[in-house]
Each structure stands twice: as C-alpha cells, then as structure tokens.
Amino acid sequence: MYEKPGPNCPVVSFELYLSHLNPLNEFLFQRPKRNVSTPEDVWYDNMVVGERTLWEKMKNISREAKLSKCCTNHSIRATAATILDKSGFEARHINAVSGHKNEASIRSYS
C-alpha cells in the first residue's frame, strides 16, 4: 500500500469511485457511462455490472497481479464477509452487505 495519500492511493481511488456512483443504484459495481466528462457528478449508469463482466475483470486483475490463484466474485464476497465478521459486525449487517439471505449462510466464513 502507499504510505502517503495521492492519486495512486487505493483509499483515495476508492473514495473517488464512490463519489461518482449513480445515486439511483444501490449496488457497488455499476456500469460506466459511455461518454462522461471528468467534472460531471455521476460517471455511472443506473445499471449494475453483469456477473460475467465482473468475473472477467477479476480474472484479468488476478493474472496481471500474478496471484497464485484466480480470485473470483465469490472469493471477494467471502473475504469481505470474513473481514466484517472478524471486525465484530453483526451477522444481519454482514448479510445486508453480502446479499446472503440468512445468518446461517455466513457462519462458514467465521
């Protein structure tokens, strides 16, 4: 990770991403607009990124980062649920973020 915030800092990049999401869409991964000017507030359509598109992106990121194995959509979901659980978040809050329907579903991540 970068020690000093700047244009390459992952936290700054993520905050920038969040600031330009479409407020009409509750999902984190939204489809980018085709044409957008930088000062525009909303850079994303009111549409989620498809599962296949996200899978391809995860595969490419894993390959370019030279990871020992390919990260998948599910591995990101499982990792997030595990981190939230270890950080003391309640199961109902983890379910709200992860999309799991019941609390028993996330027990395997504990």
NUROLUM-758271 format. One line per field, with one value per residue (C-alpha): residue number from 1; residue in one letter; x, y, z. Coordinates in nm, 3 decimals. Each point is the difference from the previous one (the first is absolute). Last residue first. Layout:
% NUROLUM-758271
pos = NUM|...
code = A|...
c1 = X|...
c2 = Y|...
c3 = Z|...
This chain:
% NUROLUM-758271
pos = 110|109|108|107|106|105|104|103|102|101|100|99|98|97|96|95|94|93|92|91|90|89|88|87|86|85|84|83|82|81|80|79|78|77|76|75|74|73|72|71|70|69|68|67|66|65|64|63|62|61|60|59|58|57|56|55|54|53|52|51|50|49|48|47|46|45|44|43|42|41|40|39|38|37|36|35|34|33|32|31|30|29|28|27|26|25|24|23|22|21|20|19|18|17|16|15|14|13|12|11|10|9|8|7|6|5|4|3|2|1
code = S|Y|S|R|I|S|A|E|N|K|H|G|S|V|A|N|I|H|R|A|E|F|G|S|K|D|L|I|T|A|A|T|A|R|I|S|H|N|T|C|C|K|S|L|K|A|E|R|S|I|N|K|M|K|E|W|L|T|R|E|G|V|V|M|N|D|Y|W|V|D|E|P|T|S|V|N|R|K|P|R|Q|F|L|F|E|N|L|P|N|L|H|S|L|Y|L|E|F|S|V|V|P|C|N|P|G|P|K|E|Y|M
c1 = -1.629|-0.054|-0.199|-0.245|-0.101|-0.286|-0.140|-0.082|-0.259|-0.052|0.359|0.031|0.350|-0.069|-0.337|0.116|0.302|-0.233|-0.225|0.306|0.111|0.335|0.284|0.302|0.049|-0.351|0.061|0.329|-0.162|-0.296|0.235|0.218|-0.302|-0.136|0.344|0.040|-0.348|0.077|0.312|0.368|0.225|0.283|0.367|-0.053|0.204|-0.165|-0.077|-0.151|-0.215|-0.117|-0.090|-0.200|-0.179|-0.091|-0.130|-0.217|-0.134|-0.099|-0.165|-0.196|-0.127|0.091|-0.307|-0.212|-0.097|0.285|0.332|0.214|-0.233|0.130|0.140|0.338|0.174|-0.223|-0.192|-0.073|-0.075|-0.130|0.168|-0.206|-0.038|0.182|-0.095|-0.375|-0.267|-0.074|-0.187|0.300|0.213|0.357|0.237|0.098|0.048|0.266|0.184|-0.008|0.140|0.283|0.086|0.007|0.208|0.261|0.121|-0.129|0.139|-0.017|0.341|0.103|-0.102|-0.102
c2 = -1.721|-0.030|-0.324|0.188|0.225|-0.210|-0.065|0.371|-0.012|0.145|0.081|0.321|0.079|0.349|-0.067|-0.344|0.155|0.239|-0.285|-0.197|0.279|0.165|-0.093|0.062|-0.376|-0.021|0.294|-0.152|-0.339|0.147|0.206|-0.304|-0.212|0.260|0.048|-0.379|-0.020|0.246|-0.201|0.037|-0.205|-0.177|0.068|0.367|0.151|0.342|0.005|-0.350|0.071|0.334|-0.169|-0.278|0.250|0.212|-0.304|-0.102|0.356|0.004|-0.344|0.108|0.312|0.346|0.159|0.262|0.356|0.120|0.112|0.317|0.219|0.338|0.127|0.172|-0.281|0.006|-0.317|-0.198|-0.371|0.006|-0.253|-0.303|-0.018|-0.216|0.117|-0.052|0.235|0.171|0.331|0.178|-0.085|-0.037|0.298|0.051|-0.372|-0.017|0.299|-0.167|-0.318|0.188|0.188|-0.330|-0.173|0.280|0.059|0.359|0.090|-0.107|-0.076|-0.346|-0.187|-0.356
c3 = 1.072|-0.378|0.040|0.224|-0.291|-0.132|0.347|0.029|-0.274|-0.348|-0.091|-0.202|0.122|0.136|0.165|0.112|0.173|0.181|0.114|0.115|0.232|-0.071|0.234|-0.221|-0.043|-0.149|-0.235|-0.115|-0.060|-0.191|-0.220|-0.068|-0.091|-0.241|-0.159|-0.030|-0.153|-0.279|-0.072|0.077|-0.226|0.176|0.078|-0.081|-0.282|0.049|-0.375|0.019|0.306|-0.144|-0.329|0.169|0.225|-0.304|-0.188|0.298|0.033|-0.366|0.035|0.309|-0.177|0.122|0.157|-0.174|0.087|-0.217|0.147|-0.010|0.206|0.117|-0.331|0.037|-0.193|-0.308|-0.066|-0.312|0.014|0.357|0.228|0.110|0.377|0.254|0.348|-0.030|0.136|-0.333|-0.014|0.154|-0.307|0.121|-0.031|0.365|0.054|-0.273|0.147|0.344|-0.155|-0.170|0.321|0.191|-0.268|0.001|-0.355|-0.027|0.340|0.360|0.147|0.115|-0.311|0.044
